Amino acid sequence: MMNFLVKTIANAGALAVAVWLLDNITLTGDSTGKKAGTLILVALIFGVVNVLVKPIVQLLSMPLLILTLGLFTLVVNALMLLLTSWLAEVLDLSFHVEGFWTAVLGGLIISVVSWALNLVLPDGD
């Protein structure tokens, strides 16, 4: 349970950095508390998408992953971020990613920041 909480906080922090750095990834809200709550919910959606959908997409795109020596992972990450944005809109959360190339750059930022945060945050095991 603690590990899940740490990963969710790391994802929320990584999403916050992507929102801060990229103009086309937007998070709107009346207050800081509402934005923080939205980030936590979007991080939960992002985590579920990465656990359930990403392995299937990676398996189906295995030939492209091999052909591009893994660079196609950037496209897969972008698709997961776009799916998260779409689900957030369906759930009426104020998080939106505008465009594929923004999603590619956002996915790259989220991957790097999440990796760095997982290094410094405590592990629940």
TAKA-V789065 format. One record per residue. PHI is phi as a letter, one per 30 degrees, with the letter a starting at -180 (none if undefined). Layout:
{{PHI} {PHI}}
This chain:
{{none} {d} {d} {d} {d} {d} {d} {d} {d} {d} {d} {d} {d} {d} {d} {d} {d} {d} {d} {d} {d} {c} {d} {d} {c} {c} {b} {c} {l} {d} {b} {d} {d} {d} {d} {d} {d} {d} {d} {d} {d} {d} {d} {d} {d} {d} {d} {d} {d} {d} {d} {c} {c} {e} {d} {d} {d} {d} {d} {d} {c} {e} {d} {d} {d} {d} {d} {c} {h} {j} {d} {d} {e} {d} {d} {d} {d} {d} {d} {d} {d} {d} {d} {d} {d} {d} {d} {d} {d} {d} {d} {i} {c} {c} {b} {b} {c} {c} {j} {d} {d} {d} {d} {d} {d} {d} {d} {d} {d} {d} {d} {d} {d} {d} {d} {d} {d} {d} {d} {c} {d} {d} {c} {d} {d}}
